[in-house]
Amino acid sequence: MNTMDMLDNLSVRVVAEDSVMYESPFWGQHGISLYVTASKDGFVRHILIDVGQSHEALLHNMRLMGIDPASIDAIVLTHCHYDHTQGLAEVLRAIGKTDIPVIAHPDLFRLNFIDKPYLRHVGITSDDAKSNLEKIGAAFFLTADPLQLMPGLATTGYIQRQTDFEEVGIPLKTIDTQNHLVQDPMNDDISVIGAVKGKGIVILSGCSHAGIVNITKHAIAMSGISEVTSIIGGLHLVEAPMERIAKTVDALDSLVVGSIYAGHCTGFNAQVELRKKFGTRFMPLQTGNYFEYP
């Protein structure tokens, strides 16, 4: 039984991604950002999912795509990493509004780092501290629960880990409340679900640190809709062993995913295996891609 309303239309424009087509006027960057337009019964919302790590590239691409930053109604940050959040301050300034909803998990601003081969902070930078961002227009909605952005479009909230083969994908660490060094499970990893009339659900991910199979199962349970039309975003299989990649691809196939458009942190090996299994229903993600449902 459907537990989500259904959108009349959903479109997704890739405004930031690691790769671009040859001779493309767009700028690539290590990161991802998706400009989402959703409509239902004449009501339209524009949501920006992640901001990449370079506001210069992001805003350059938006100009070429004819996207006015002022059109953005809300921003979703899928997790804390710099390649999804860095430069948020400049994006907020470009939007030029007050009380811009910024949706994320409550753990967004924690310390997040790698200590091998050397110590490196990979979370939100000091320039994007919460207090700084609030001064220039951000109104934070930090919740571990799903949050409706409009009827038919919602964040997932915390993703329950169900599979026995998926993992964060990178040896991340944090410091707990007792000041001990611990592995960071990336509980802040969230995605966005759009339910489209006559189609099914479209899953929009940042890095899928929670595991794309876990995310897909969560999306099905949350929406009450078993038809997964598309998955768009990063799958973070770039450093995954072939065994995990194979299990992931098989699981997505068994969930009858219609199409997969994956890039950023997905990795070449995973893209090859996805192409083998899904054929033309898989496509590597690139800056400038445009998808529309229905």
C-alpha positions as CSV (number, residue, x, y, z in Angstrom):
1,M,0.0,0.0,0.0
2,N,1.4,3.4,-1.0
3,T,2.2,5.6,2.0
4,M,3.5,8.5,-0.1
5,D,1.6,10.9,-2.4
6,M,2.5,10.7,-6.1
7,L,4.1,13.5,-8.0
8,D,2.9,14.4,-11.5
9,N,6.4,15.1,-12.7
10,L,10.0,14.9,-11.5
11,S,13.1,16.1,-13.3
12,V,16.7,15.8,-12.2
13,R,19.6,17.9,-13.6
14,V,23.1,16.9,-12.7
15,V,24.8,20.3,-12.0
16,A,28.0,18.8,-10.5
17,E,29.8,15.5,-11.0
18,D,33.3,14.2,-11.4
19,S,33.1,13.8,-15.2
20,V,31.9,15.8,-18.2
21,M,31.5,14.9,-21.9
22,Y,34.3,15.8,-24.3
23,E,34.0,19.4,-25.5
24,S,31.3,20.1,-22.9
25,P,31.0,23.7,-21.6
26,F,30.3,22.4,-18.1
27,W,33.0,22.2,-15.4
28,G,33.6,18.9,-13.6
29,Q,34.6,18.5,-10.0
30,H,35.0,15.8,-7.4
31,G,31.6,15.9,-5.9
32,I,27.9,15.8,-6.8
33,S,24.9,18.1,-6.9
34,L,21.5,17.4,-8.3
35,Y,18.9,20.1,-9.1
36,V,15.5,18.5,-8.7
37,T,12.2,20.0,-9.9
38,A,9.0,18.3,-8.6
39,S,5.4,19.1,-9.4
40,K,2.0,18.0,-8.1
41,D,-1.4,19.6,-8.9
42,G,0.3,22.7,-10.2
43,F,2.5,23.1,-7.1
44,V,6.3,23.2,-8.0
45,R,9.3,22.9,-5.8
46,H,13.0,23.2,-6.7
47,I,15.4,21.2,-4.4
48,L,19.2,21.2,-4.6
49,I,20.7,17.9,-3.3
50,D,24.3,18.5,-2.2
51,V,26.5,21.3,-3.4
52,G,29.7,19.6,-4.5
53,Q,33.0,21.0,-3.3
54,S,33.4,24.0,-5.6
55,H,30.8,26.7,-5.7
56,E,32.6,28.2,-8.7
57,A,32.0,25.1,-10.8
58,L,28.4,24.7,-9.5
59,L,27.3,28.2,-10.2
60,H,29.1,28.2,-13.6
61,N,27.2,25.1,-14.6
62,M,23.9,26.6,-13.3
63,R,24.3,29.7,-15.4
64,L,24.9,27.6,-18.6
65,M,21.9,25.4,-17.7
66,G,19.7,28.4,-17.2
67,I,19.1,27.6,-13.6
68,D,18.6,30.7,-11.3
69,P,20.0,29.9,-7.8
70,A,17.1,32.1,-6.5
71,S,14.7,29.4,-7.7
72,I,16.0,26.9,-5.1
73,D,13.4,26.3,-2.4
74,A,15.5,24.0,-0.1
75,I,18.8,22.2,0.1
76,V,19.3,18.6,1.2
77,L,22.8,17.6,2.4
78,T,23.1,13.8,2.1
79,H,26.1,13.6,4.5
80,C,28.9,15.7,6.0
81,H,31.7,15.1,3.4
82,Y,33.4,18.2,1.9
83,D,32.8,17.1,-1.7
84,H,29.0,17.4,-1.0
85,T,29.0,20.4,1.4
86,Q,32.0,22.6,0.8
87,G,31.2,26.2,-0.3
88,L,27.6,26.0,0.9
89,A,28.0,29.5,2.2
90,E,28.6,30.9,-1.3
91,V,25.6,28.9,-2.7
92,L,23.4,30.4,0.0
93,R,24.6,33.8,-0.9
94,A,23.8,33.2,-4.5
95,I,20.3,32.1,-3.6
96,G,19.9,35.4,-1.7
97,K,17.0,34.4,0.6
98,T,16.5,34.2,4.3
99,D,15.4,31.1,6.1
100,I,16.4,28.7,3.3
101,P,15.6,25.1,4.6
102,V,18.7,23.0,4.7
103,I,17.8,19.4,5.6
104,A,20.3,16.9,7.0
105,H,21.0,14.4,9.7
106,P,21.7,15.7,13.2
107,D,25.3,14.3,13.0
108,L,26.1,16.5,10.1
109,F,28.6,18.8,11.9
110,R,30.5,16.2,13.8
111,L,34.3,15.6,13.4
112,N,34.9,13.2,10.5
113,F,38.4,12.2,9.3
114,I,40.8,9.7,7.9
115,D,44.1,8.8,9.6
116,K,45.7,6.6,6.9
117,P,48.0,7.1,5.2
118,Y,48.0,10.5,7.0
119,L,45.5,12.5,9.1
120,R,43.0,14.3,7.0
121,H,39.7,16.0,7.9
122,V,37.0,15.2,5.3
123,G,33.9,16.6,7.0
124,I,32.4,20.1,6.9
125,T,35.0,22.8,6.8
126,S,35.2,25.6,9.4
127,D,33.9,28.1,6.7
128,D,30.7,26.1,6.6
129,A,30.1,26.1,10.4
130,K,26.5,26.0,11.4
131,S,26.5,29.5,13.0
132,N,28.1,31.0,9.9
133,L,25.6,29.4,7.6
134,E,22.6,30.5,9.7
135,K,23.8,34.1,9.5
136,I,23.6,34.1,5.7
137,G,20.2,32.4,5.4
138,A,20.3,28.8,6.3
139,A,17.4,27.4,8.4
140,F,18.6,23.9,9.5
141,F,16.2,21.0,9.7
142,L,18.4,18.4,11.4
143,T,16.5,15.1,11.8
144,A,17.1,11.4,11.7
145,D,13.5,10.9,10.6
146,P,12.1,11.1,7.0
147,L,11.0,14.6,6.1
148,Q,8.5,15.5,3.5
149,L,9.8,18.2,1.1
150,M,6.4,18.3,-0.7
151,P,3.7,15.7,-1.3
152,G,5.5,12.9,-3.2
153,L,9.1,14.0,-2.3
154,A,10.9,13.2,0.9
155,T,14.2,12.5,2.6
156,T,14.8,9.0,3.9
157,G,16.1,9.8,7.3
158,Y,18.5,7.3,8.9
159,I,18.9,4.2,6.8
160,Q,18.7,0.9,8.7
161,R,21.6,-1.4,7.9
162,Q,20.0,-4.7,6.7
163,T,22.6,-6.4,4.4
164,D,25.6,-8.3,5.6
165,F,27.9,-7.3,2.7
166,E,27.5,-3.5,2.6
167,E,29.8,-1.1,4.5
168,V,30.7,2.5,4.6
169,G,33.3,2.0,1.9
170,I,36.1,4.1,3.4
171,P,37.9,3.8,6.8
172,L,36.4,6.9,8.4
173,K,36.8,7.8,12.1
174,T,35.3,10.2,14.6
175,I,35.6,11.0,18.3
176,D,32.7,9.8,20.6
177,T,31.2,11.5,23.6
178,Q,33.8,9.9,25.8
179,N,36.5,11.4,23.7
180,H,37.6,8.0,22.3
181,L,38.6,7.4,18.7
182,V,36.0,5.2,17.0
183,Q,35.0,4.1,13.5
184,D,32.4,6.4,12.0
185,P,29.4,4.4,10.8
186,M,28.2,7.4,8.7
187,N,24.8,7.4,10.3
188,D,24.2,10.8,8.7
189,D,24.0,9.3,5.2
190,I,20.5,10.0,3.8
191,S,18.9,10.0,0.4
192,V,15.8,11.5,-1.3
193,I,12.9,9.6,-2.7
194,G,10.5,10.9,-5.3
195,A,7.3,8.9,-6.0
196,V,6.0,9.6,-9.5
197,K,2.5,8.8,-10.8
198,G,2.5,6.0,-13.3
199,K,6.2,5.2,-12.7
200,G,7.2,4.3,-9.2
201,I,10.0,5.7,-7.0
202,V,13.1,7.5,-8.0
203,I,16.0,7.3,-5.5
204,L,18.5,10.2,-5.4
205,S,21.7,9.4,-3.5
206,G,24.8,11.3,-2.6
207,C,27.4,8.6,-1.8
208,S,25.3,5.7,-0.5
209,H,27.6,5.2,2.5
210,A,24.6,3.4,4.1
211,G,24.7,0.9,1.2
212,I,22.6,1.3,-2.0
213,V,20.8,-2.0,-1.4
214,N,19.9,-0.9,2.2
215,I,18.8,2.5,0.8
216,T,16.6,0.8,-1.9
217,K,15.0,-1.5,0.6
218,H,14.4,1.4,3.0
219,A,12.8,3.5,0.1
220,I,10.5,0.6,-0.8
221,A,9.4,0.1,2.8
222,M,9.0,3.8,3.5
223,S,7.0,4.6,0.3
224,G,5.0,1.4,0.1
225,I,5.9,1.3,-3.6
226,S,7.9,-1.7,-4.9
227,E,8.5,-0.3,-8.4
228,V,11.9,1.3,-8.4
229,T,12.1,3.3,-11.6
230,S,15.6,4.8,-11.2
231,I,18.5,5.2,-8.9
232,I,20.6,8.3,-9.6
233,G,23.8,9.3,-7.8
234,G,26.9,7.9,-6.2
235,L,27.1,4.3,-4.9
236,H,30.6,4.4,-3.2
237,L,31.9,1.2,-4.6
238,V,35.1,2.7,-5.8
239,E,37.2,0.8,-3.3
240,A,34.9,-2.2,-2.9
241,P,36.2,-5.8,-3.5
242,M,34.7,-7.5,-6.5
243,E,32.7,-9.8,-4.2
244,R,30.8,-6.9,-2.7
245,I,30.2,-5.3,-6.1
246,A,28.8,-8.6,-7.4
247,K,26.5,-9.0,-4.5
248,T,25.3,-5.4,-4.8
249,V,24.6,-5.7,-8.5
250,D,22.7,-9.0,-8.0
251,A,20.7,-7.5,-5.2
252,L,19.7,-4.5,-7.2
253,D,18.7,-6.8,-10.1
254,S,16.6,-8.9,-7.7
255,L,14.8,-5.7,-6.5
256,V,13.9,-5.1,-10.2
257,V,15.4,-1.6,-10.4
258,G,14.4,-0.1,-13.8
259,S,17.5,2.0,-14.5
260,I,20.7,3.1,-12.7
261,Y,22.6,6.3,-13.5
262,A,25.6,6.2,-11.2
263,G,28.9,8.1,-11.0
264,H,31.0,10.2,-8.6
265,C,32.2,7.6,-6.0
266,T,30.8,4.5,-7.8
267,G,34.1,3.4,-9.4
268,F,34.9,1.9,-12.7
269,N,34.7,-1.7,-11.7
270,A,31.2,-1.3,-10.4
271,Q,30.2,0.6,-13.5
272,V,31.4,-2.2,-15.7
273,E,29.5,-4.8,-13.6
274,L,26.4,-2.7,-13.6
275,R,26.6,-2.4,-17.4
276,K,27.0,-6.1,-17.8
277,K,23.9,-6.8,-15.7
278,F,21.6,-3.9,-16.7
279,G,22.8,-3.2,-20.2
280,T,21.5,0.0,-21.6
281,R,19.5,0.5,-18.4
282,F,22.7,1.6,-16.8
283,M,24.6,4.8,-17.7
284,P,27.6,6.5,-16.1
285,L,26.6,9.8,-14.5
286,Q,28.0,13.0,-16.0
287,T,27.7,16.7,-15.4
288,G,24.8,18.0,-17.5
289,N,22.7,14.8,-17.6
290,Y,19.0,15.4,-17.5
291,F,16.3,12.9,-16.5
292,E,12.6,13.4,-16.5
293,Y,9.7,11.3,-15.1
294,P,7.3,10.6,-16.6
